[in-house]
Amino acid sequence: MTVPTASTAETKPGIKIERRITQEPPYKVILHNDDFTPMEHVVATLRKVIPRMSTRQAVSIMLEAHTNGKAVATKCHKELAELYMESLNNEGLISTIEPD
């Protein structure tokens, strides 16, 4: 679902133009557990694919996925979530995206 927002701009004195800006909901990148990928590879791949992810965050996400079957790796706009999902999957991990 998109959330419309409106902004008003004045181009000439007394003339107002209203612009509608649609904002997509954030998407969750979900890491799924598997029984064959080494934990060290999962942590290294999360850090490689998702900028600014610390080792501590990557370990926490990996352990949550290992324990619960899945974990939210990050939340971001749809196009970036798709890129992260594809990159994680290309590195041998199992990930999906869904709207938040």
NORPE-V590049 format. One record per residue. SS is DSSP state (H for helix, E for strand, C for the rest). PSI is psi in whole degrees, 0 to 359 (999 if undefined). NEAR is the number of other ideal C-beta (glycine too) atoms within 8 Angstrom. Layout:
BEGIN
<<SS,PSI,NEAR> <SS,PSI,NEAR>>
END
This chain:
BEGIN
<<C,132,4> <C,147,7> <E,109,7> <E,140,8> <E,157,8> <E,146,8> <E,148,7> <E,135,8> <E,144,7> <E,123,9> <E,318,5> <E,155,5> <C,125,4> <C,351,5> <E,121,7> <E,139,7> <E,129,8> <E,128,7> <E,136,8> <E,128,7> <E,122,8> <E,138,8> <E,120,8> <C,147,7> <C,154,9> <C,155,9> <E,147,13> <E,135,12> <E,118,17> <E,125,12> <E,129,17> <E,144,11> <C,148,10> <C,164,7> <C,11,3> <C,344,3> <C,127,8> <C,142,5> <H,322,8> <H,322,6> <H,321,10> <H,312,14> <H,312,12> <H,320,9> <H,318,12> <H,315,16> <H,325,11> <H,318,6> <H,320,9> <C,108,10> <C,148,3> <C,12,4> <C,126,9> <C,164,7> <H,318,7> <H,316,6> <H,315,9> <H,318,14> <H,317,9> <H,316,8> <H,315,13> <H,315,14> <H,322,8> <H,316,10> <H,319,14> <H,319,8> <H,316,6> <H,356,8> <C,337,6> <E,162,9> <E,148,10> <E,118,9> <E,320,12> <E,167,10> <E,136,9> <E,182,9> <C,162,8> <H,313,8> <H,319,6> <H,322,8> <H,319,15> <H,320,9> <H,313,8> <H,315,16> <H,312,12> <H,318,8> <H,317,9> <H,316,15> <H,324,10> <H,337,6> <C,7,10> <C,3,7> <C,168,12> <E,118,8> <E,155,13> <E,171,8> <E,155,12> <E,152,7> <E,147,7> <C,999,7>>
END
